[in-house]
Amino acid sequence: MTQSRLDQAMALLAYIVFFGFLGILFGYVTRWDLGIMVGITLALAGWDFWHMATGRKSDHH
């Protein structure tokens, strides 16, 4: 597995764990305003993951 694929796999795993954490949080604290914030947070994290996974953005300077 190349370093790029390993980075993508680890990023996907991190996003899945983050999604699960926020899902559990919202499951126990069911408030509409928290749901909006969870949705925005997941959307922003998903956008960042997509750009990193497709190579449109790089952390390397």
C-alpha positions in Angstrom: 0.0 0.0 0.0 1.5 3.3 -1.0 1.8 6.2 1.5 -1.0 8.1 -0.3 -3.4 5.2 -0.1 -2.5 4.7 3.5 -3.2 8.4 4.3 -6.5 8.1 2.5 -7.4 4.9 4.4 -6.5 6.5 7.8 -8.4 9.7 6.9 -11.5 7.6 6.0 -11.2 5.6 9.3 -10.9 8.9 11.3 -14.0 10.3 9.5 -16.0 7.2 10.3 -15.0 7.2 14.0 -15.8 11.0 14.2 -19.2 10.3 12.5 -19.9 7.6 15.0 -18.9 9.8 18.0 -21.2 12.6 16.9 -24.0 10.1 16.1 -23.8 8.7 19.6 -23.7 12.3 21.1 -26.8 13.3 19.1 -28.5 10.0 20.0 -28.2 10.7 23.7 -28.8 14.5 23.6 -31.6 14.9 21.1 -31.9 18.6 20.6 -32.6 20.3 17.2 -29.8 22.9 17.7 -27.2 20.2 18.5 -28.4 18.3 15.4 -27.8 21.4 13.2 -24.3 21.8 14.7 -23.5 18.0 14.2 -24.7 18.3 10.6 -22.6 21.4 9.9 -19.6 19.7 11.6 -19.9 16.5 9.6 -20.4 18.5 6.3 -17.2 20.5 6.9 -15.2 17.5 7.9 -16.6 15.6 4.9 -15.6 18.5 2.6 -12.1 18.5 4.0 -11.8 14.7 3.7 -13.0 14.8 0.1 -10.5 17.4 -0.9 -7.7 15.6 0.8 -8.7 12.2 -0.7 -9.0 13.5 -4.2 -5.7 15.4 -4.1 -7.1 18.8 -4.5 -5.6 20.0 -1.2 -2.3 19.1 0.4 -0.9 19.6 3.9 2.6 19.6 2.4 4.1 23.0 1.7 
